[in-house]
Amino acid sequence: MGSEQSGSGASSFLKARADRAFAVSLLGLGANLFLAVLKFTAGFLGRSVAVTADGVNSLSDCVTDVVALVGFRFVARPVDASHDYGHGKVETLTAALVGFSLLAVAALLFRTGIARIVLIVGGQLPPRPTAVALGAALVSIVLKEGLFRYTRGASERLNSPALRAKAWDHRSDVLASAVTFFGIGGAMLFGPKALILDPLAALVVAAAVARVAWSVVRGSLNELLEASLSAETEAAMKALIVAVDGVEGAHNLRTRSIGCQIAVDVHILVRPELTVVEAHDITVDVERRLREVFGEETFITLHVEPLTELGLAGSPELDDGHDGREGGPSHFDGL
């Protein structure tokens, strides 16, 4: 026995959610375009390689914003004949692309910083940065921290991995601009010997961006590779299922994320003397309870099995009546 979502309800929810996420990403794109122009201009006028490097970071953010905007238009599409579970994985793919782009930016920043350090150590001292560069870094810190808080809040409300990735992208920019600010300030205050602080700041920025990028990439790839939900979530899910009246046991629980939605497959055990209608009514209760806790848009597939003598003897979690094999891996896993 199984269950299907209400198509119209899920479709309207996904469209409204995608529209809100699109608006958040559009705001981020506008801010990043402004910052890219500001930093490139300030880096040139203020003679700062760190600010210029930060400008490259903002420009790459514009690219990932565009990717996110396109992705949210696909996410809004409902289940169709060729996508039985909808298009939620597009959002996960978008988050992965944001992460990979951040890794590329980190590599570029690292290369730029190392090249400038080699020149300074070799005696080719760059001009001292000016207050213009310092001001651009300060504007970036304030604006990006505001964007981080706004985007993170939206990602939590919408349960959006792509917006979550963009939020931490903004926070990495805050760290980058903060390090740039102190690097430029040190170079301005302490004379020629402190000029190396500017490219050193670029290296610290690269490290911070790489750390955030790897976290985003790892999480996104896990979901794309069908990683299960956390052990704690699955344990809570099983406890909820077996607490439903008429459910004698549950096993072979399989879970995965599909963007903001989740999919649940599980086998439940019922008394063998029940009619088909009675067993079906139990599955309806299980589906209702799962959706109350994990969201109305949850994909749920239930397989009903009668208790065998093993289950009646007190081991329902190990009972499936098929010696643990029904065309797939063993069910004897405690779930």
Secondary structure, 3 states (H helix, E strand, C coil): CCCCCCHHHHHHHHHHHHHHHHHHHHHHHHHHHHHHHHHHHHHHHCCCHHHHHHHHHHHHHHHHHHHHHHHHHHHCCCCECCECCCCCHHHHHHHHHHHHHHHHHHHHHHHHHHHHHHHHHCCCCCCCCCHHHHHHHHHHHHHHHHHHHHHHHHHHHHCCHHHHHHHHHHHHHHHHHHHHHHHHHHHHHCCHHHCCHHHHHHHHHHHHHHHHHHHHHHHHHHHHCCCCCCHHHHHHHHHHHHCCCCCCEEEEEEEEEECCEEEEEEEEEECCCCCHHHHHHHHHHHHHHHHHHHCCCCEEEEEEEECCHHHHCCCHHHCCCCCCCCCCCCCCCCC
